């Protein structure tokens, strides 16, 4: 299955900072530290919100004096758009902020990157990532389980994936839960080297399970490619988990070339030399380009005490379309 004229295979997927591998990254690549001046502004914002309570969804950066934070976020945005495609904001001091105080600060910082949008069909915009005790399946996203995730893009299985995915760490797991990031341009370039015969198949549609995140009468599946070229730029949109479920829902068998191409891409992305692994720490904020970097998480074991269990807060940012889940 070869791509059409409208879906050319990119010869060399952005041979710049975004096409990184583990060994090409320095320890400080993507790390943006919150300065004392920035933290002072955030302290003042906490006090203002104590004196003038507002729902987090209604909080806007222009309501506060955030000049130092704006400079920090501008640096982060530069790394996202023209650098390695991911940022770790290090960090909100959780020894002096409660969750109720830290959440709007996280909202303020990330909303200076882009517009927050709905993460579920019901309009939920602030999403808790935690182990619900359920097993992943149709209608149960892996992010509310403790199982290992494959490299993926958020909302790959619906109409309007976010531009950026933000994760704010409140608590870490007792064991596991290691985060991983991979560069799609680097993986694409490696795919061209190792499996040039299979690369064209990734530019052709796969079937995705929409996870019941749609109107009751809408189709349960979506078909789209893993890779696409937009204005000469490589964009990814993938989830092995949702593809496996998608073919089951459609009662179709994946073609052998499609399965081989997916396996080959998975093997490359999971090569330790291709990815960056890191342990999230409380107060850190991860922001990544959702169309140019994939992310994953290993399985984890939680603490028995509810207040100590792994918990992240996720936001999606997208400038195109309306802020609805499906744009």
C-alpha angles and dihedrals in degrees: 000000000000126000120258124245088265092056107051120180109246111240096209116009105223103308092207137093092307091063093070131150129197094268096045092059122088119215091255098048108122094006115126115180121210107237125224088252091054092047090049090056090049091050088054090049090053090054092047091052091048089055093040110029117204134167111263091241089061096050115110130187092233090066091070142048101255106151095134092045091050090055090049092049091047087058090049092049090052090054091049096048103033105013136051095323097241137075136195110203104207106225166346108191102241091184088075103029128069119214089257090056097040098048096068090044089055089048091051095050096046095042087062086063096050147322117298113232139186117288097194134040089249089063101255108162103177110056128193114218108205144121108280092181091248127122119241116258144112104340094007114093116213089234091075093052133068096236124115116271126217119230106281147150118246116256092005087147099061142054105272117031114191123258091224134022118208125196124186116195116222100161135005127220125259089243134003126356092131112173124226134192128191132188113237093204090053092046090047092051090049090048089055090053098044104029111018090155092058100042095083091059091063088063090059126079126280124188117253130194108233091212094231088288096135143071114297094252096044123105115276094219138049130202122213139131127265093231131030137173115232116180089338093307123119115236125184131206114174148142121165091196094055092044093054089050091044094059090048092052091048090047089231132131116231112244115253093244091052092050092047092049092049092049091049093051091047090051092052095046091049093050103115090225091060101052142057116230123193142164113242113228127203111273095024120123121206118201121180140174101255095203099046103035130048123210138198143170132217122235115276144200116222132216113258093236111086093220091056098049122117111275133169130176115222130202129182122212124199132160100190124084125354123320091254118116091256095037 
